[in-house]
């Protein structure tokens, strides 16, 4: 039985909190879709910020947008969720790697980050480290744009600049966290993926068993899709790429297969 009271969807033992000011804007069939799919996540409570987060949920858990490589993760692994939004994938990963593993969840959008923290706290997860920064090739400041109705972030278009945020490289952040190697990097950062990889060369080199999942369908200001630049770059870094799923990049370091 689906119940709705004060912006909370209840389905069996699961609860799903919706912002009351946007609840009325969510199409009815999407509300029912969420209530039906929540148990798949195996996390009892979840905050929703924007109705389009339903699409993100479906991409990850129903359409298997990030592939089956997550099945290769082990308890105790260290994973990076870069562009974590409000935490769908981070919460999922936290279950896969267990209490001895770590999820480094990186989200630059302050509004998204607030709900990411809520979702972590609400589910009592202490193996997720949340960082409110953008990822780039070096430590700097950039401008982001986002809208009232979307949780997406754009770091590449200066002409649309709205708010300044701190950005840093993966290598710098791993040094700050005293982490030498990681087992998975998932990345969906609206066209900044190339810069991010260039700022992660030491981390990639030090990581013996590492998988990359990159949403590389974004277009640069030049109109070129990011995967067309990332694929040859990653191949030079000794990654084997499953080109069947392009422009999504699923790559595994060759020595990970030995």
Beta strands, then each sheet from edge to edge (+ up, - down):
strand 1: 2-5
strand 2: 8-11
strand 3: 14-18
strand 4: 45-48
strand 5: 78-82
strand 6: 102-106
strand 7: 128-131
strand 8: 134-135
strand 9: 140-144
strand 10: 163-168
strand 11: 184-187
strand 12: 211-215
strand 13: 239-241
strand 14: 248-253
sheet 1: 1+ 2- 3+ 4+
sheet 2: 7+ 6+ 5+ 11+ 12+ 14- 13+
sheet 3: 8+ 10+ 9-
end
